[in-house]
Amino acid sequence: MSASRERGHPVDEVLPAGPMLAVGLQHVLVMYAGAIAVPLIIGGALKLPKDQIAFLINADLFACGIATLIQCLGVWKFGIRLPVVMGVTFAAVGPMAAMATSGVGMTGIFGAVIGAGVFTVLVAPWFGKMVRYFPPIVTGTIIAVIGITLLRVGVTWAGGGAGNKNFGAPEYLGIAAVVLAIILLLNKFARGFVANIAVLIGLAVGFGVAITAGMVNFAGVAESDWFAIVYPFRFGTPTFDFSAVVSLCIVMIVVMVESTGMFLALGEICEQKIGPAKLGRGLATDGLGTIIGGVFNTFPYTSFSQNVGLVGMTGVRSRFVVAMAGAILIAFGLFPKMGAVVASIPQPVLGGAGLCMFGMVAATGIKILARVDYGPRHNLLIVAVSIALGMIPLVAPTFFDQLPKWLGPITHSGITLAAISAVLLNAFFNGPRGGETIVAELVDVAKEGSLE
């Protein structure tokens, strides 16, 4: 706390080593399943052998950690310097899987990833200045939709995981309920550090119960290497296919929209104003992380929304805690056996924690929406229509399947649909920052572009 007082803000607080390690590990456990899912999917689509898929996972965790450190600590004009965990975006899975089946190959995929990362770094300054179009009515709507969208993930985990033939089995629901109950009880009765690691304790107890119940499969742990070197361009020199690069550039535009909402949510929780320069640095780091991903044989990176709820629930806002999480991710990438143990945590255990954390994100959006003046009836209409559009991919995943496939990254992301709707409807209904000047202001933004 003395460090916090010296630095003047909880975001810059440096915790003692033990608590910092515990809370950092908590962040890693929350995002780990999502972090390793994309390399598993793409490796399977490319029909890679098991050892190469294992390398993709190691490379992913390694690059994850590097990008997280840059985002939290800041390097030159990169890094939002908030407690942000970076991870591979699911938005790129569809286009990359299509590349895999169309013969582009691994080197073509990594070339497209690098090209999309360069594109993101270049446009981030201009995109960052779009923060002027995100007043509370827009940010609250987007953040609420982010939370609701994430809740689908939490509920799926709690039920046993997507595709599980015994989905919703009582033992799965029971494990999730135990984890949830422990988190709630610790938040009610515990104080200080114990309250801050309530999620970690809940996950540990749930994991122990799952082991006792015979629900944990440690397959692969013994076969995993103790140490593995992650090095650039293992699969060869990247090649650059124009259509592949363009498809991932479109994905990264979607990523920047989603990251903008996530950064604004985190700024609200951390009580820090997110201005154009700060937002631009955060978005540029999404691009830099994506370049790093392409170099180290992995995929496009984004700022993980899952961990925003954890920051809000624990109240630990230190960016150095998440930097510790980045260091742990690097260690997991270099020491695969450690990662294999974490990967054995059953999804219902994660689900119990996810219900709390993802609900916190939605609640933050509702809290922001409470500030909106609903005197003008159209403000309620902006929120209503934007949330409705954001729910379409959630409740009807095939709703847009008849549209051109290149629209997929947009139409299959409820967060992006809600963001586009809220920004445009707010511009249309709400005056000088509205429809009549939006084109002129977009031109001004383009002229002003700078990371500073």
C-alpha positions as CSV (number, residue, x, y, z in Angstrom):
1,M,0.0,0.0,0.0
2,S,2.9,2.4,0.5
3,A,3.9,1.9,-3.1
4,S,0.3,2.7,-4.0
5,R,0.3,5.9,-2.1
6,E,3.7,6.9,-3.6
7,R,2.5,6.3,-7.1
8,G,-0.9,7.8,-6.5
9,H,-3.3,5.3,-8.1
10,P,-4.3,1.7,-7.4
11,V,-3.5,0.9,-11.1
12,D,0.2,1.6,-10.3
13,E,0.2,-0.3,-7.0
14,V,3.0,-2.8,-6.6
15,L,1.9,-5.7,-4.3
16,P,4.4,-7.9,-2.4
17,A,5.7,-10.8,-4.4
18,G,3.5,-13.5,-2.8
19,P,0.1,-11.8,-3.2
20,M,1.2,-10.6,-6.7
21,L,2.0,-14.2,-7.8
22,A,-1.3,-15.5,-6.4
23,V,-3.5,-12.9,-8.0
24,G,-1.6,-13.1,-11.2
25,L,-2.1,-16.9,-11.3
26,Q,-5.8,-16.3,-10.7
27,H,-5.9,-14.2,-14.0
28,V,-4.1,-17.0,-15.9
29,L,-6.5,-19.7,-14.7
30,V,-9.5,-17.6,-15.8
31,M,-8.3,-17.1,-19.4
32,Y,-6.3,-20.3,-19.9
33,A,-9.0,-22.4,-21.5
34,G,-9.7,-19.6,-24.0
35,A,-6.0,-19.1,-24.7
36,I,-5.3,-22.6,-25.8
37,A,-8.6,-23.2,-27.8
38,V,-7.6,-21.5,-31.0
39,P,-4.3,-23.3,-31.6
40,L,-6.1,-26.6,-30.9
41,I,-8.8,-25.7,-33.5
42,I,-6.5,-24.4,-36.2
43,G,-4.0,-27.3,-35.6
44,G,-6.9,-29.7,-36.1
45,A,-8.1,-28.0,-39.3
46,L,-4.5,-28.3,-40.7
47,K,-4.3,-31.9,-39.6
48,L,-1.1,-31.3,-37.8
49,P,0.6,-34.1,-35.8
50,K,0.3,-33.9,-32.0
51,D,3.8,-32.6,-31.4
52,Q,3.2,-29.6,-33.8
53,I,-0.1,-28.8,-32.1
54,A,1.6,-28.9,-28.8
55,F,4.2,-26.4,-30.2
56,L,1.4,-24.1,-31.3
57,I,0.0,-24.1,-27.8
58,N,3.4,-23.4,-26.3
59,A,4.0,-20.6,-28.8
60,D,0.6,-19.2,-28.1
61,L,1.1,-19.0,-24.3
62,F,4.6,-17.5,-24.8
63,A,3.4,-14.8,-27.2
64,C,0.4,-14.2,-24.9
65,G,2.8,-13.4,-22.1
66,I,4.9,-11.0,-24.1
67,A,1.9,-9.1,-25.4
68,T,0.4,-8.9,-21.9
69,L,3.6,-7.4,-20.5
70,I,3.7,-4.8,-23.3
71,Q,0.1,-3.9,-22.7
72,C,0.4,-3.6,-19.0
73,L,3.8,-2.0,-18.6
74,G,4.1,0.0,-21.8
75,V,6.9,0.0,-24.3
76,W,7.5,3.3,-26.2
77,K,4.1,4.2,-27.7
78,F,2.6,0.9,-27.1
79,G,0.6,-0.3,-24.1
80,I,-2.5,1.1,-22.4
81,R,-0.9,0.6,-19.0
82,L,-4.0,-1.0,-17.4
83,P,-4.5,-4.5,-16.0
84,V,-5.2,-6.1,-19.4
85,V,-4.5,-9.8,-20.3
86,M,-3.9,-10.5,-24.0
87,G,-5.0,-13.7,-25.7
88,V,-5.8,-15.1,-29.2
89,T,-9.0,-13.8,-30.6
90,F,-11.8,-16.3,-31.6
91,A,-12.9,-13.8,-34.3
92,A,-10.1,-15.0,-36.5
93,V,-10.9,-18.8,-36.2
94,G,-13.4,-18.8,-39.2
95,P,-11.1,-17.1,-41.7
96,M,-8.0,-19.0,-40.6
97,A,-9.8,-22.3,-40.8
98,A,-11.0,-21.4,-44.3
99,M,-7.3,-20.6,-45.2
100,A,-6.3,-24.0,-43.8
101,T,-8.8,-25.8,-46.1
102,S,-8.1,-23.7,-49.2
103,G,-4.4,-24.6,-49.4
104,V,-2.9,-21.3,-48.0
105,G,-1.0,-23.4,-45.5
106,M,0.8,-22.5,-42.3
107,T,3.2,-20.0,-43.8
108,G,0.3,-18.2,-45.5
109,I,-1.7,-18.0,-42.3
110,F,1.3,-16.6,-40.4
111,G,1.9,-14.1,-43.2
112,A,-1.7,-12.9,-43.0
113,V,-1.4,-12.6,-39.2
114,I,1.7,-10.4,-39.6
115,G,0.1,-8.3,-42.3
116,A,-3.1,-7.8,-40.2
117,G,-0.9,-6.8,-37.2
118,V,0.9,-4.1,-39.2
119,F,-2.5,-2.8,-40.5
120,T,-3.8,-2.6,-36.9
121,V,-0.7,-0.7,-35.7
122,L,-1.1,1.8,-38.5
123,V,-4.8,2.5,-38.1
124,A,-4.9,2.4,-34.3
125,P,-4.2,6.1,-33.8
126,W,-7.1,7.1,-35.9
127,F,-9.4,4.4,-34.4
128,G,-8.4,5.6,-30.9
129,K,-9.7,9.1,-31.7
130,M,-13.2,7.5,-32.2
131,V,-13.6,7.5,-28.4
132,R,-15.5,10.7,-28.9
133,Y,-18.4,8.6,-30.3
134,F,-18.6,6.5,-27.1
135,P,-20.6,8.5,-24.5
136,P,-22.2,6.6,-21.6
137,I,-25.2,5.5,-23.6
138,V,-22.9,3.8,-26.1
139,T,-20.3,2.4,-23.7
140,G,-22.9,1.1,-21.2
141,T,-24.7,-0.7,-24.0
142,I,-21.5,-2.3,-25.4
143,I,-20.2,-3.3,-22.0
144,A,-23.5,-4.9,-21.0
145,V,-23.6,-6.9,-24.3
146,I,-19.9,-8.0,-23.7
147,G,-21.0,-9.3,-20.3
148,I,-24.1,-11.1,-21.6
149,T,-22.1,-12.6,-24.4
150,L,-19.4,-13.9,-22.0
151,L,-22.1,-15.3,-19.8
152,R,-22.9,-17.8,-22.5
153,V,-19.3,-19.0,-22.2
154,G,-19.6,-19.3,-18.4
155,V,-22.9,-21.2,-18.6
156,T,-21.4,-23.6,-21.2
157,W,-18.4,-24.2,-18.9
158,A,-20.7,-24.8,-15.9
159,G,-22.7,-27.4,-17.9
160,G,-19.6,-29.4,-18.8
161,G,-18.4,-27.7,-22.0
162,A,-19.6,-27.4,-25.5
163,G,-20.2,-30.8,-27.2
164,N,-20.2,-32.7,-24.0
165,K,-22.6,-35.6,-24.3
166,N,-23.5,-35.4,-20.6
167,F,-23.9,-31.6,-20.7
168,G,-25.9,-30.4,-17.6
169,A,-25.2,-33.5,-15.6
170,P,-25.8,-33.0,-11.9
171,E,-22.1,-33.6,-11.0
172,Y,-21.1,-30.8,-13.3
173,L,-23.7,-28.4,-12.0
174,G,-22.7,-29.4,-8.4
175,I,-19.0,-28.6,-9.0
176,A,-19.9,-25.2,-10.5
177,A,-22.2,-24.5,-7.6
178,V,-19.4,-25.3,-5.1
179,V,-17.0,-22.9,-6.8
180,L,-19.7,-20.2,-7.0
181,A,-20.7,-20.7,-3.3
182,I,-17.1,-20.4,-2.1
183,I,-16.5,-17.2,-4.1
184,L,-19.6,-15.7,-2.7
185,L,-18.9,-16.7,0.9
186,L,-15.3,-15.4,0.7
187,N,-16.6,-12.1,-0.7
188,K,-19.1,-11.9,2.2
189,F,-16.9,-12.9,5.2
190,A,-13.3,-12.7,4.1
191,R,-11.2,-9.5,4.2
192,G,-8.0,-8.2,2.6
193,F,-5.8,-10.6,0.6
194,V,-8.1,-13.7,1.1
195,A,-11.0,-11.8,-0.4
196,N,-8.8,-10.7,-3.3
197,I,-8.0,-14.3,-4.3
198,A,-11.5,-15.6,-3.7
199,V,-11.7,-16.8,-7.3
200,L,-8.3,-18.7,-7.0
201,I,-9.5,-20.3,-3.8
202,G,-12.8,-21.3,-5.4
203,L,-11.0,-22.8,-8.4
204,A,-8.6,-24.7,-6.2
205,V,-11.3,-26.2,-4.0
206,G,-13.4,-27.0,-7.1
207,F,-10.4,-28.7,-8.7
208,G,-9.8,-30.7,-5.5
209,V,-13.5,-31.8,-5.4
210,A,-13.3,-32.8,-9.1
211,I,-10.2,-34.9,-8.5
212,T,-11.9,-36.7,-5.5
213,A,-15.0,-37.3,-7.7
214,G,-12.8,-38.8,-10.5
215,M,-13.7,-36.0,-13.0
216,V,-10.1,-34.9,-13.8
217,N,-8.2,-36.4,-16.7
218,F,-4.5,-35.9,-16.4
219,A,-3.8,-37.5,-19.8
220,G,-1.0,-35.7,-21.6
221,V,0.7,-34.4,-18.4
222,A,3.3,-37.2,-18.2
223,E,4.0,-37.0,-21.9
224,S,4.5,-33.2,-21.9
225,D,8.1,-31.9,-21.9
226,W,9.6,-30.1,-18.9
227,F,11.1,-27.5,-21.2
228,A,10.5,-26.4,-24.8
229,I,12.1,-23.6,-26.8
230,V,9.8,-21.3,-28.7
231,Y,11.5,-19.8,-31.7
232,P,10.4,-17.7,-34.7
233,F,9.3,-19.1,-38.1
234,R,9.4,-22.7,-37.1
235,F,7.1,-23.6,-40.0
236,G,9.1,-21.6,-42.6
237,T,9.3,-18.0,-44.0
238,P,5.8,-16.4,-44.0
239,T,4.1,-15.9,-47.3
240,F,1.7,-13.1,-48.0
241,D,-1.5,-14.0,-49.9
242,F,-3.5,-10.8,-50.6
243,S,-7.0,-12.1,-49.9
244,A,-5.8,-13.9,-46.7
245,V,-4.3,-10.6,-45.4
246,V,-7.4,-8.6,-46.2
247,S,-9.7,-11.2,-44.5
248,L,-7.6,-10.9,-41.3
249,C,-7.5,-7.1,-41.6
250,I,-11.3,-7.1,-41.5
251,V,-11.1,-9.4,-38.4
252,M,-8.8,-6.9,-36.7
253,I,-11.3,-4.0,-37.3
254,V,-13.8,-6.1,-35.4
255,V,-11.2,-6.8,-32.7
256,M,-10.6,-3.1,-32.3
257,V,-14.3,-2.4,-31.9
258,E,-14.5,-5.1,-29.2
259,S,-11.3,-3.9,-27.5
260,T,-12.6,-0.4,-27.4
261,G,-15.6,-1.5,-25.4
262,M,-13.4,-3.6,-23.1
263,F,-10.9,-0.8,-22.5
264,L,-13.7,1.6,-21.6
265,A,-15.2,-1.0,-19.2
266,L,-11.8,-1.5,-17.6
267,G,-11.3,2.3,-17.4
268,E,-14.7,2.5,-15.6
269,I,-13.7,-0.2,-13.1
270,C,-10.2,1.3,-12.5
271,E,-11.5,4.8,-12.3
272,Q,-9.2,6.0,-15.1
273,K,-10.3,8.1,-18.0
274,I,-9.6,6.5,-21.4
275,G,-8.8,9.3,-23.8
276,P,-7.9,9.0,-27.5
277,A,-4.1,8.7,-26.9
278,K,-4.5,5.9,-24.3
279,L,-7.1,4.1,-26.4
280,G,-4.8,4.3,-29.4
281,R,-1.9,2.8,-27.5
282,G,-4.0,-0.1,-26.3
283,L,-5.3,-0.8,-29.8
284,A,-1.8,-0.5,-31.3
285,T,-0.7,-3.1,-28.8
286,D,-3.4,-5.5,-30.2
287,G,-1.6,-5.0,-33.5
288,L,1.9,-5.4,-32.1
289,G,0.8,-8.5,-30.2
290,T,-0.6,-9.9,-33.5
291,I,2.7,-9.2,-35.3
292,I,4.5,-11.0,-32.4
293,G,2.1,-13.8,-32.8
294,G,2.8,-14.2,-36.5
295,V,6.5,-14.2,-35.9
296,F,6.3,-16.8,-33.1
297,N,4.0,-19.2,-35.0
298,T,0.7,-18.2,-33.5
299,F,-2.4,-16.1,-34.3
300,P,-4.0,-12.6,-33.9
301,Y,-4.2,-11.2,-30.4
302,T,-6.8,-9.2,-28.6
303,S,-7.4,-8.0,-25.0
304,F,-9.3,-10.6,-23.1
305,S,-12.7,-9.5,-21.8
306,Q,-12.8,-12.5,-19.4
307,N,-10.4,-10.8,-17.1
308,V,-12.2,-7.5,-16.8
309,G,-14.8,-9.1,-14.6
310,L,-12.1,-10.5,-12.3
311,V,-10.6,-7.0,-11.8
312,G,-14.0,-5.7,-10.9
313,M,-14.8,-8.6,-8.5
314,T,-11.5,-8.7,-6.7
315,G,-10.9,-4.9,-6.6
316,V,-7.2,-5.5,-7.4
317,R,-6.6,-2.9,-10.1
318,S,-2.8,-3.1,-10.3
319,R,-1.4,-3.5,-13.8
320,F,1.7,-5.1,-12.2
321,V,-0.4,-8.0,-11.0
322,V,-1.4,-8.7,-14.6
323,A,2.2,-8.2,-15.7
324,M,2.9,-11.1,-13.3
325,A,0.2,-13.1,-15.2
326,G,2.1,-12.3,-18.4
327,A,5.3,-13.7,-16.8
328,I,3.4,-16.8,-15.8
329,L,2.1,-17.3,-19.3
330,I,5.7,-17.1,-20.7
331,A,6.7,-19.7,-18.2
332,F,3.8,-22.0,-19.2
333,G,4.9,-21.6,-22.8
334,L,8.5,-22.6,-22.0
335,F,7.5,-25.3,-19.4
336,P,4.7,-27.3,-21.1
337,K,4.2,-29.7,-18.2
338,M,3.0,-26.8,-16.1
339,G,0.5,-25.8,-18.7
340,A,-0.7,-29.4,-19.1
341,V,-1.7,-29.5,-15.4
342,V,-3.7,-26.3,-15.7
343,A,-5.3,-27.6,-18.9
344,S,-6.7,-30.6,-16.9
345,I,-9.0,-28.3,-14.8
346,P,-12.5,-29.4,-15.7
347,Q,-14.7,-26.8,-17.4
348,P,-17.4,-26.9,-14.7
349,V,-14.8,-25.6,-12.2
350,L,-14.2,-22.7,-14.5
351,G,-17.9,-22.2,-15.0
352,G,-18.6,-21.5,-11.4
353,A,-16.1,-18.7,-11.4
354,G,-17.2,-17.5,-14.9
355,L,-20.8,-16.9,-13.8
356,C,-19.5,-14.4,-11.2
357,M,-16.9,-12.7,-13.3
358,F,-18.8,-12.4,-16.6
359,G,-21.9,-11.2,-14.7
360,M,-19.7,-8.4,-13.2
361,V,-19.0,-7.2,-16.7
362,A,-22.7,-7.0,-17.6
363,A,-23.4,-5.3,-14.3
364,T,-20.7,-2.7,-15.0
365,G,-22.5,-1.9,-18.3
366,I,-25.9,-1.6,-16.4
367,K,-24.2,0.7,-13.9
368,I,-23.0,3.0,-16.7
369,L,-26.4,3.0,-18.4
370,A,-27.9,4.2,-15.1
371,R,-26.3,7.6,-15.7
372,V,-28.0,8.1,-19.0
373,D,-30.8,10.6,-19.2
374,Y,-33.9,8.7,-20.5
375,G,-36.0,11.9,-20.7
376,P,-35.6,11.9,-24.5
377,R,-37.4,8.7,-25.5
378,H,-34.9,8.0,-28.3
379,N,-32.2,7.2,-25.8
380,L,-34.2,4.2,-24.6
381,L,-34.6,3.2,-28.2
382,I,-30.9,3.4,-28.8
383,V,-30.2,1.0,-26.0
384,A,-33.1,-1.3,-26.9
385,V,-32.2,-1.8,-30.5
386,S,-28.5,-2.1,-29.9
387,I,-29.0,-4.8,-27.3
388,A,-31.5,-6.6,-29.5
389,L,-29.0,-6.7,-32.4
390,G,-26.2,-7.8,-30.1
391,M,-28.3,-10.8,-29.0
392,I,-28.9,-12.1,-32.5
393,P,-25.7,-14.3,-32.7
394,L,-26.3,-15.5,-29.2
395,V,-29.9,-16.7,-29.6
396,A,-29.9,-17.5,-33.4
397,P,-26.3,-18.4,-34.5
398,T,-27.5,-19.2,-38.1
399,F,-29.5,-16.0,-38.5
400,F,-27.0,-14.4,-40.9
401,D,-25.8,-17.6,-42.7
402,Q,-27.4,-16.6,-46.0
403,L,-25.3,-13.4,-46.2
404,P,-21.8,-13.2,-47.9
405,K,-19.2,-15.1,-45.9
406,W,-16.9,-12.1,-45.8
407,L,-19.4,-10.4,-43.5
408,G,-19.0,-13.3,-41.0
409,P,-16.6,-11.6,-38.6
410,I,-19.1,-8.8,-38.2
411,T,-22.4,-10.6,-38.2
412,H,-21.3,-13.4,-35.9
413,S,-20.1,-11.0,-33.2
414,G,-22.9,-9.7,-31.1
415,I,-20.5,-7.2,-29.5
416,T,-19.6,-5.7,-32.9
417,L,-23.2,-5.5,-33.9
418,A,-24.2,-3.8,-30.7
419,A,-21.2,-1.4,-31.0
420,I,-22.0,-0.4,-34.6
421,S,-25.7,0.0,-33.8
422,A,-25.1,2.1,-30.6
423,V,-22.6,4.4,-32.2
424,L,-24.6,5.1,-35.4
425,L,-28.0,5.4,-33.6
426,N,-26.5,7.8,-31.0
427,A,-24.9,9.8,-33.9
428,F,-28.3,9.9,-35.7
429,F,-30.4,10.9,-32.7
430,N,-28.2,13.0,-30.5
431,G,-27.2,16.3,-31.9
432,P,-24.0,17.9,-32.9
433,R,-22.0,14.7,-32.4
434,G,-24.7,13.0,-34.4
435,G,-25.4,12.1,-38.0
436,E,-25.1,15.5,-39.6
437,T,-21.4,15.9,-38.6
438,I,-20.2,12.4,-38.3
439,V,-18.6,12.3,-41.8
440,A,-16.9,15.6,-41.3
441,E,-15.5,14.5,-37.9
442,L,-14.3,11.2,-39.4
443,V,-12.3,13.3,-41.9
444,D,-10.9,15.4,-39.0
445,V,-9.9,12.2,-37.2
446,A,-8.0,11.0,-40.2
447,K,-6.2,14.3,-40.5
448,E,-5.2,14.3,-36.8
449,G,-3.9,10.7,-36.6
450,S,-1.1,10.3,-34.1
451,L,-0.3,7.9,-31.3
452,E,0.4,10.8,-29.0
